Amino acid sequence: MSAAAHDIRLIAVDMDGTLLDGDGHIPDALWPLLDELDERGILFAPASGRQLATLQRSFDHARDDVVYIAENGAYVVRGEDEISSDTLDAGFAASVVRRVRSFVGRGFDAGVVVCGKRSAYIERTDASFLAESDKYYAKLQTVDDLLTVDDQILKLAIYDFGEAEKTTAPELDDLRETHQVVVSGHHWIDVMNGDVNKGIALQKLQAALGIDRSQTAAFGDYLNDLELLDAAAMSFAMSNAHPDVLARARYRAPSNVELGVLTTIRRILDGEPLEEAAPAR
């Protein structure tokens, strides 16, 4: 099948465990590939739990038309234009902050980042938590009390120094009745409005750009990528992906440490065969 037959016009790519290499960096080989995508009229969209400002900093020297799906889909921006956003009720956000404080009072080693449109905010200031927060938030303010933050809140990001899926996540199960509670990494849990995820954000982006699901490719590795893969006809799970992601995607890509996103995009552009996922047993 030729690249033209694929008719791919949009590629959405998760960052950690997917695009980023084993050292957590964007591979240098991405930049000329982005130039080629730009020349072919194919849009590239980083889709991440990361803050918009952090994504923009990561791609600040890319000349192609990058579209950002930030905060696990709560904020989508192209250039200076907001495509979509979905903000939390202030009272609900405050209740989650109080709940995380109660976890800490019970001995949990956890902290919360309040993710707003203008900045992210923290009140925990020890070096270990600051180091983890700094990785993902280019705009980060320390405040005395998170309950006094005056911003439009997109997401609450909870960092658990243990294994989040087994420790903190069960403590938030009741919130799933009305909100998204997504384990977005080994240590991170994101709390957002009930209709927020990367897949819905990708659908909104497709509608805004006039691009069909059949013209979309997506790459992911973790649980917060499931809906993203559902929104793309050409869906790829990295070989290092969570088992649920491996079961959901149509195709396989080599792991992030093997630069699987880059090599697979190259195969798509060149019309080479792709590795189909094994059928479920």
For each residue, the residues with C-beta under 8 A, 3 or more apart:
1: 5 6 271 273
2: 5 6 271
3: 6 8 268 269 270 271
4: 7 271
5: 1 2 271
6: 1 2 3 234 268 271
7: 4 214 215
8: 3 11 42 215 216 217 234 268
9: 41 42 43 209 211 215 216
10: 42 43 45 205 206 209 211 215 216 217
11: 8 37 42 43 44 45 216 217 218 219 265
12: 45 46 47 69 198 202 205 216 217 218 219 228 231 232
13: 18 19 44 45 46 47 218 219 261
14: 17 18 19 47 48 198 219 220 221 222 224 225 228
15: 18 19 20 46 47 48 50 55 58
16: 20 24 48 185 221 222
17: 14 20 185 221 222 238 240 241 256
18: 13 14 15 219 220 221 225 238 256 260 261
19: 13 14 15 26 27 30 46 219 256 261
20: 15 16 17 23 24 25 26 256
21: 24 25 26 27 256 257 259
22: 256 257
23: 20
24: 16 20 21 135
25: 20 21
26: 19 20 21 30 58 59
27: 19 21 30 259 262
28: 31
29: 32 33 259 262
30: 19 26 27 33 34 262
31: 28 34 35 61 62
32: 29 35 36
33: 29 30 36 37 262 265 266
34: 30 31 37 38 44 62 63 64 66
35: 31 32 38 39 63 64
36: 32 33 39 40 269
37: 11 33 34 40 42 43 44 64 265
38: 34 35 41 42 63 64 65
39: 35 36
40: 36 37 269
41: 9 38
42: 8 9 10 11 37 38
43: 9 10 11 37 65 66 67 209 211
44: 11 13 34 37 64 65 66 67
45: 10 11 12 13 66 67 68 69 202 205
46: 12 13 15 19 55 58 59 66 68 69
47: 12 13 14 15 69 73 198 201 202 218 220 225 228
48: 14 15 16 55 69 70 72
49: 71 72 136 155 157 184 185 188 190 224
50: 15 54 55 70 71 136 137
51: 54 55 70 71 115 120 136 137 138 139
52: 55 56 68 70 71 75 77
53: 56 57 119 137 138 139
54: 50 51 57 58 70 136 137 138 139
55: 15 46 48 50 51 52 58 59 68 70
56: 52 53 59 60 68 138
57: 53 54 60 138
58: 15 26 46 54 55
59: 26 46 55 56 62 66
60: 56 57
61: 31
62: 31 34 59 66
63: 34 35 38
64: 34 35 37 38 44
65: 38 43 44 78 79
66: 34 43 44 45 46 59 62
67: 43 44 45 76 77 78 83 205
68: 45 46 52 55 56 75 76 77 78
69: 12 45 46 47 48 73 75 76 198 201 202 205
70: 48 50 51 52 54 55 74 75 76 77
71: 49 50 51 52 74 75 115 154 155 190 192
72: 48 49 155 180 182 184 190 192 196 197 198 224
73: 47 69 76 86 192 196 197 198 199 200 201 202 227
74: 70 71 85 86 87 115 154 155 192 193 196 201
75: 52 68 69 70 71 82 84 85 86 117 154
76: 67 68 69 70 73 82 83 84 85 201 204 205
77: 52 67 68 70 80 81 82 83
78: 65 67 68 81 83 205
79: 65
80: 77
81: 77 78
82: 75 76 77 85
83: 67 76 77 78 204 205 208
84: 75 76 201 204 205 208
85: 74 75 76 82 117 152 154
86: 73 74 75 154 192 193 195 196
87: 74 117 152 153 154 193
88: 92 93 153 154 155 156 192 193
89: 92 93
90: 93 94 153
91: 94 95
92: 88 89 95 96 179
93: 88 89 90 96 97 114 153 156
94: 90 91 97 98 147
95: 91 92 98 99
96: 92 93 99 100 112 156 158 175 191
97: 93 94 100 101 112 114 146 147 156
98: 94 95 101 102 147
99: 95 96 102 103 171 172
100: 96 97 103 104 110 111 112 156 158
101: 97 98 104 105
102: 98 99 105 106
103: 99 100 106 108 110 168 171
104: 100 101 107 108 109 110 111
105: 101 102
106: 102 103
107: 104
108: 103 104 160 162 167 168
109: 104 160 161 162
110: 100 103 104 158 159 160 161 168
111: 100 104 122 124 129 133 158 159
112: 96 97 100 122 124 146 156 157 158 159
113: 120 121 122 133 136 137 140 156 157 158 159
114: 93 97 120 121 122 146 149 151 153 156
115: 51 71 74 120 137 153 154 155 156 157
116: 119 120 121 149 151 152 153 154
117: 75 85 87 151 152 154
118: 139 151 152
119: 53 116 137 139 140 141 151
120: 51 113 114 115 116 133 137 139 140 141 157
121: 113 114 116 140 141 142 143 146 149 151
122: 111 112 113 114 125 129 130 133 140 141 142 143 146
123: 142 143 144 145 146
124: 111 112 129 130
125: 122 129 130 142
126: 129 130
127: 130 131
128: 131 132 161
129: 111 122 124 125 126 132 133 159
130: 122 124 125 126 127 133 134
131: 127 128 134 135
132: 128 129 135 136 159 187
133: 111 113 120 122 129 130 136 137 140 159
134: 130 131 137 140
135: 24 131 132
136: 49 50 51 54 113 132 133 157
137: 50 51 53 54 113 115 119 120 133 134 140
138: 51 53 54 56 57
139: 51 53 54 118 119 120
140: 113 119 120 121 122 133 134 137
141: 119 120 121 122
142: 121 122 123 125
143: 121 122 123 146 148 149
144: 123 148
145: 123 148
146: 97 112 114 121 122 123 143 149
147: 94 97 98
148: 143 144 145
149: 114 116 121 143 146 153
150:
151: 114 116 117 118 119 121
152: 85 87 116 117 118
153: 87 88 90 93 114 115 116 149 156
154: 71 74 75 85 86 87 88 115 116 117 192
155: 49 71 72 74 88 115 190 191 192 196
156: 88 93 96 97 100 112 113 114 115 153 190 191 192
157: 49 112 113 115 120 136 184 188 189 190 191
158: 96 100 110 111 112 113 164 168 172 188 189 190 191
159: 110 111 112 113 129 132 133 187 188
160: 108 109 110 163 164 167 168 187 188 189
161: 109 110 128 187
162: 108 109 166 167 168 187
163: 160 166 167 186 187
164: 158 160 167 168 169 183 185 186 187 188 189
165: 169 183 186
166: 162 163 169 170
167: 108 160 162 163 164 170 171
168: 103 108 110 158 160 162 164 171 172 189
169: 164 165 166 172 173 181 183 189
170: 166 167 173
171: 99 103 167 168
172: 99 158 168 169 175 176 181 189 191
173: 169 170 176 181
174: 177
175: 96 172 178 179 181 191
176: 172 173 179 180 181
177: 174
178: 175 194
179: 92 175 176 191 192 193 194
180: 72 176 190 191 192 193 194 195 196 197
181: 169 172 173 175 176 189 190 191
182: 72 189 190 191 192 197 223 224
183: 164 165 169 188 189 222 223 224
184: 49 72 157 188 189 190 222 223 224
185: 16 17 49 164 188 222
186: 163 164 165
187: 132 159 160 161 162 163 164
188: 49 157 158 159 160 164 183 184 185
189: 157 158 160 164 168 169 172 181 182 183 184
190: 49 71 72 155 156 157 158 180 181 182 184 224
191: 96 155 156 157 158 172 175 179 180 181 182
192: 71 72 73 74 86 88 154 155 156 179 180 182 196 197
193: 74 86 87 88 179 180 196
194: 178 179 180
195: 86 180 200
196: 72 73 74 86 155 180 192 193 200 201
197: 72 73 180 182 192 200 201 224 227 228
198: 12 14 47 69 72 73 201 202 220 224 225 227 228 231
199: 73 202 203 226 227 228 229 230 231
200: 73 195 196 197 203 204 227 231
201: 47 69 73 74 76 84 196 197 198 204 205
202: 12 45 47 69 73 198 199 205 206 216 218 228 231 232
203: 199 200 206 207 213 231
204: 76 83 84 200 201 207 208
205: 10 12 45 67 69 76 78 83 84 201 202 208 209 211
206: 10 202 203 209 210 211 212 213 216 231
207: 203 204 210
208: 83 84 204 205
209: 9 10 43 205 206
210: 206 207
211: 9 10 43 205 206 215 216
212: 206 215 216
213: 203 206 216 231 232 233
214: 7 233
215: 7 8 9 10 211 212 233
216: 8 9 10 11 12 202 206 211 212 213 231 232 233 234
217: 8 10 11 12 232 233 234 235 236 265 268
218: 11 12 13 47 202 225 228 229 231 232 234 235 236
219: 11 12 13 14 18 19 236 238 253 260 261 264
220: 14 18 47 198 224 225 226 228 229 235 236 237 238 241 245 249
221: 14 16 17 18 225 237 238 240 241 242 245 256
222: 14 16 17 183 184 185 225 241 242 245
223: 182 183 184 226 242 244 245
224: 14 49 72 182 183 184 190 197 198 220 228
225: 14 18 47 198 218 220 221 222 228 229 245
226: 199 220 223 229 230 244 245 248
227: 73 197 198 199 200 230 231
228: 12 14 47 197 198 199 202 218 220 224 225 231 232
229: 199 218 220 225 226 232 235 236 237 245 248 249
230: 199 226 227 235 248
231: 12 198 199 200 202 203 206 213 216 218 227 228
232: 12 202 213 216 217 218 228 229 235
233: 213 214 215 216 217 250
234: 6 8 216 217 218 250 251 268 274
235: 217 218 220 229 230 232 248 249 250 251
236: 217 218 219 220 229 249 250 251 252 253 260 261 264
237: 220 221 229 241 245 246 248 249 251 252 253 277
238: 17 18 219 220 221 241 245 252 253 254 255 256 260 261
239: 252 253 254 255 258 260
240: 17 221 255 256 257
241: 17 220 221 222 237 238 245 246 249
242: 221 222 223 245 246
243: 246 247
244: 223 226 247 248
245: 220 221 222 223 225 226 229 237 238 241 242 248 249
246: 237 241 242 243 249 252 277
247: 243 244 277 280
248: 226 229 230 235 237 244 245
249: 220 229 235 236 237 241 245 246 252 277
250: 233 234 235 236 276 277
251: 234 235 236 237 264 274 275 276 277
252: 236 237 238 239 246 249 275 276 277
253: 219 236 237 238 239 260 261 263 264 275
254: 238 239 258 259 260 263 264
255: 238 239 240 258 260
256: 17 18 19 20 21 22 221 238 240 259 260 261
257: 21 22 240
258: 239 254 255 263
259: 21 27 29 254 256 262 263
260: 18 219 236 238 239 253 254 255 256 263 264
261: 13 18 19 219 236 238 253 256 264 265
262: 27 29 30 33 259 265 266
263: 253 254 258 259 260 266 267
264: 219 236 251 253 254 260 261 267 268 274
265: 11 33 37 217 261 262 268 269
266: 33 262 263 269 270
267: 263 264 270 272 273 274
268: 3 6 8 217 234 264 265 271 272 274
269: 3 36 40 265 266
270: 3 266 267
271: 1 2 3 4 5 6 268
272: 267 268
273: 1 267
274: 234 251 264 267 268
275: 251 252 253
276: 250 251 252
277: 237 246 247 249 250 251 252
278:
279:
280: 247
281:
